[in-house]
């Protein structure tokens, strides 16, 4: 209204006075000429100055009211995003900071009305503007909205502050809105909450009690162990003082140690922790100082590992030892142990009781002082001979009794050997035979008349002595065997427990990676053209790849990965990795390869053995400090029964030995014993995950092989991998070329219990054009299937909750929907679809995490194969026709050359392959069948093939790669691509060949083959 009055010359007195003051105080140049208005304001200020406003509802700028002029100047020069919506038409005037809010609507939005610029939120703005023009101040925090500012729907959150702008007469001329976008902050807060939940889940999965106290002994974190131990949920513990949870007495007992930890000291010890119900648990308790970002101790982290079971085993072992000592005492023997070189180490109560020597007196070689001087040298000679032969030590000598008398003793000692055959310690028994020797001396003094009786008595004594010696030897041997068995059992149980834990962690971790990977790929379309956002997304995807490799290493150690073994020529394989190894190791390391003659093939997963060799080489490089010599050796090996008896999990037989040796620092025995444990590393923190050798160990064991390590400090390390021999010919491995992805319109039922993974997969499939149904478990999925909704593909996770498992769901689905295709997915495989470390025949699996492209190609491949099987099935109640289909006679007569043509049929689906081969044979062709590109490559070497009929998507190398291999040898060979995947056609990979779309009938198949043999008919065949 004021703008109109000013332009017509009918200004009210107050208006005229305001305009006069505004013009008097307007900025002026040096010569007194008014400067352009508005002053400053960046791009938006310039656009307002340069625009002719006379044709708009605001009228020429000379007629704008003082309130409008002043407000626009304030808006365009504000660093905060602001927009002014003026007049009854709500004309938008905004500043440079608002451009990011406007997005693609800028600069066209400047000077346009609110409903014209923001139609998608006009209902919201209309109500707010009505309140603003009524004089109401409004504000909204974290307001969610859906905008189309970049041409696509975009969910954002905004802080909005609406302020009415008053004219001189007291009427509201417009509403000014200050806009702050909080989308990023909200997303970050949600991400932090998700990360905190993930960390809590990991802590709850650990087999120990975990908590944190601040400096006032108040809980700041507690995992799920507080509920079974103390009867309190973690949420109820956090924020309470420690004495209120564990009791005043236990807190007072532990407070001095807590204070030492708060002073920066790490403390570990065993203690009985009182638990709910008045009981207690024996635990290994650790207090670790917690430091903030400045290195200041801000609390104590507490870890408690339950060792009740271990304490009971120790008590049982102590009882067994006491029982054994009692048994030794019963046969009048003194038990002792010696080091490999004959020194007494530690407490020897039997020897002390016999000789009266104090602890310090018999330590090391002090025991020899109790032996008779005349028997000293013979004893040492016999002892050295036993050590050299690693055999039983049998001897007699005199020992000074604690009473001061010399007494005769029979000695029996047995060495305990380690896995390398070296003596670990000696265990022996001294048996007092003084009375026996005295009796023998008395008998020798008897007369000749008693000679016969003496001889009989000596024979009886000899029999008794032999019996005693056998009993003692058996007792000593049994002790050694039992100790070795206990050590092996403990190690096997530890590795098995860790393997199960890592497999489960990797499964959950792969689910998390699938959510992150899928979300990033969906997000990549929204940020296209934003280099900074694309760079961040690429970095995040690189992190997903690293996490995937970490999960793969965990699965390898736990022997829970689905291997894809092939027959591999290791010589060619290692030679092919030569350049890779040299690049990974650097020029300062000399690489030498030693290859034996006539090496056998081995049945192994090529990808895993490549990772294993690369891991061993990199570990060797680090052990050598980046300088030295690395030797890779290949040889045939035979592990016999004797070797298998001394090495667990070794099957006697023929192996290919792959050895990696370095000239590095080597490892002591205590490190060798733990070197294959996961997360154990000799490298400094941050230099390795400790999973490399664990992965190698798990992979070799799962593949039926054997691994052996030899190392000596200062003299380097050799690690030998024994890979099982394969009797078959080498498989031809061709690199797969992944093309662009395509979708479809089929209906897919997604069965996934993880909500985040399920939503990401549904979004990816929907984006590819599919109609998607979803279910949270197998039971609800079966309800969907039985409802009668047409379903083309069942896409289900392997690991599902509930009584109904995924394989059983797939079986029931095929019973109700015979034409449904099934595709499994999992973060790691279970025995339900994997046996012997390999996928069951006919099972399709997509391992998590997978990218969008892999999902798209796998879905098309499975759907195409199912469509071909459906086409090939005979109708119910009708026999399969023995003659070719009806269109076949129209193609006759066929040339004689075509009737004798040899066709190579490559198809991984057995049913499709069998039906297609029968169609071709009925038409007079000679057919060779192959289930993979590798089998097809071998057939090309053995037979003169005229035409290749191949699927494009095969389990190993693709059909396109097989054709490229065939054409490199013979450019005139005929090619027919039979596939349901159109992507290679779009890429131009099928140039110079005949394409046959699945599902096809017999006439189309025969016509396509004839088109390759009869060039003039090619156009007709392609149209068919």
C-alpha positions, 0 to 999 in steps of 0.5 A: 500500500505504501509503495503504491502511495509513493508512486502516485504522489499521494504520500501521507505526511509520515511517509513523505518524512520517512522518504526524505530522511532515507534519501538524505542519508543515502550513501553518496559518491565523492561528487555528491551523487547517490551511490547505487542501491542497495550497497554491497550485497554480493551477487543478489545485491547486484541482481536487485540493482540491475533489474527493472522492477517496473514490470513487477507487482513491486513497481519501480524501485523509486516507489519502494517504501522505506521499510522495504528498502531498509529491510532489503539492504539488511537482508542482502548484506547479512551473512546468514541465509535470509529471504524477504517475502513482500506484499500480498503476492509474497515476492521473494528477495534474498541474499547470497547465503540463501542461494544454497537453500534455493539450490537450482531455483536460483537465480530465477527465484529472485523476484518471483512469488513463493507459491511459484518458486516452492510449490512443493511446500506452499501449503506449509508457507501459506499457513505460516505467511498468514500468521506472519502477516497477522503480526505473529513471530514464529520459529521452528527447530529441525523442521523436516521438509521435502524439497525439489530444489535440485530436480529430485525429492530431497529430505532436509531439516531446517531451523526457521525463524519468521519475523513480520516487517512493519511499514511506517503506518503500522501495517505488516508489509512482508515477512522475513525468514532466517533459514539455517539448514541442519540436515548434516548435523541431524545426520551426524547425530544419528550416525553417532548414535548408531556408532555408539549402539554398534560399540555397545553391541560389540562390547556385549558380544565379548566373553568378559565383563567390560565397564568404565568408571570416572574419577569419582568411581561412577559408572559411565559404561557397562556391558551386558555381563552386569545382569547375570553377575549382579542382577542389574541391567547395564542401563541401571548401572550407568550413573551409579557409584561402584559401591552401590553395585558391587557392595561396600566391602568389595569396593573398599577392598579394590579402592586402593588398586583403583586409585593406582589406576587413576594415577596412570598404572595398569594392574592385572590380577586374579580375584573372587568377585561377589555375584548375585545370590551370595556366590562368587566367580574367580576372574582375571581382573584388569584395571586400565587407565582411560585417557582423554584427548589431551592424555589426561587420565579421566577414569578407569576401564575394567575388564573381568574374564571368568576363569572359574572353569580354568581354576577347576581344571587346575585343581583337578590337575593338582589332585592328579599330581598328588595322586601320582606322587602318592603312587610313586611313594608307594613303590619307594621311589623319589620323583625328580625333574631335570632341565634338558642339560641336567640341571634341577630347576624349582622345588624338588621335595622328593630329592630334598627329603632324600638327601637333606639338601636345602633348596639352594644346595640342589639347584642347577648341578648342586644335586651332584654333590649328594652323589658318591665321589666314586660314582660321579664320573660314571653317572655323568658319562651315562647321563651324557649318552642318554641326552645324546640318544634322547633315550631312557636314562638307566643307571645305579649309583650311591647317594648320601642319605639325609641320615649321613649313610650312603645308600644304593639307588636304581635310576630311571629317567625319560625325556619329554620331547617337544613337537620339533623332537627336542628335549623339553625336560627329564622326568625320573625316579630314584628307587632305593635298592640298598636292601636288595644290594645287601641281600645280594652280597650276603647271598654271594657269601653262601656256600656252593651248596646253596648255589642252585638256590642263589641262582633261582633267587637271582632270577626271581629278583631279575623278574621283579626288577624288570617289572619295576622298570616297566612300571616306572617307564610306563608311568613316566611315559604316560605323564609326558603323553598326558601333558602333551595332550592337555597342551594340544587340547587347550590350544585346539579349544582356544582356536576353535572358540576364537574361530566361532567368535570371529565367524559370528562377528564377521557375519554381523560386520558384513551386514553392517558393511552391506548397509553402508555400501548400499546406502553409499551407492544410492547416495552417489546419484544424489551427489553427482556433480559435487566433487567434494561429496563424491570424493567423500563417498569414494573414501567411504566406499574404500573403507567398506572395501577394507572392512570387507577384506577384514571380514574375509580374513576373519572368515578365513581363520574361522574356516567359514568361507565358501571356497571356489577351488580350481585345479591350479598349476602352481608353477604358472601361478607363482610365475604370474605373480612375480611382477606383483611380488616385486612391486609389493616388496620394493627394489631393495629385496631380492626375490628368488624363485626355485621351481622343482621339475614335474610339479603336480597340480593342486586343488585350491581356491586361486584367489585365496592362495594368491592372498596367502602368498602375498601376505607371507611375502609382505610379512617377510618384507617387514621382518627383513626391514625392507632389505634382504632376500625372499625365496619362493620354493615349489616342490612335490612332497609326500607326508607319510603316516609317521609324520601325520602321527606327530602333527594334528589334522594332517592326512597322509598323502601327496602334496604340493609344497609352497615355501616362503623363506626370508633372511629377517630377524626370525622368531623365538619359540614363544612367538612361534606358538602364538603366530597363527592366533588372530590379532596377534602381531609382532609388529608395532601398533598400527603396522598390522592387524594380526590377521594375515597369518591367521587367514593363511592358517584358516584357509590352508586348513579348510582346503585340506592342507597343512602349514609348518613354520621354521624360524630361528632368531637372527637367521630368518623364517621359512613357512611351508604350505602343503597343498593337496595334490589334484589328479585332474588337468589344470582349469583355464581361468579367464578374467571376468569383464563386468559390464553395465548393470540392467534391471527388470520389472519382475517381482522379487520377495526380499527376506532379511531379518536385519532392518537396515540391510533389508531397507537398503536392498529394497531400495537398490532393487526398486531403483533397478525397476523391480517390484519388491516385496519384503519379509522379516523372516522365513515364516512371514515370507511363507505367508506372502508366498501362500497368499498367491501373489505372483513372485519371480525371485525369492532373495533370502538371507541364509542366516534367519531367526525362527524355526523355519530356515532359509533352505526349507523356505526355498523348498516350500516356495518351489512346491507352491511356485514351481517357476520361482527362482531362488537366490541366497545371500549371507555374510558368511556361509553355514552348513545349510548350503555349504558342505566341505567348504564348497557351495552345494550343487545348484545353489546360487549365492551372493556374498555380503557385502555386495555392490549394486552392480553385482546384485543387478548382474546376479539377479538377471543371471538367476532369472534368465536361467529360471526362464530357460528351465521353464521354457524347456519343461514339458507340459503336464501329462504330455511326453517330451516330443522325440522329433524336432519342433514344428518349425524345423522342417521349414529349415530343410534341406540342410547342407551336408556340412551343416549336418556334420557340424560340431557344436560346443554348448556352454551353459551352467544350468544342467537342465537348460544344457541337457534340453538344448543339447537334445534339440541340437542333436535332433537336428543332426548336429554333433554336440559337446557339452560344457558347464563353464567357460573353463570346461569350454576352453579345454574342449576347444583344445581337444576338438575341431569346433565349428560353432560355439553356443554359450551363455554370457553370465557363467560361474567363472569366466564369462561367455564373452571372455570364452569367445574372445579366447576362441577367436584369438585362435580361430577367427572364423569360428561361429558364435551364438550368444544365448542369454537373458542378459542384454547388457553385453549387447548394449556394450557391443560385445556381441559384434560379429555373432548371432544373439539368441534371447532366453527363453528360446525354442528349438527352431530358434536355436537351430536357426541361430546355429545354421546362421553361423554356418550359412552366412547368407542366412545370418539376417534371418537367424538374428530376426528369429 
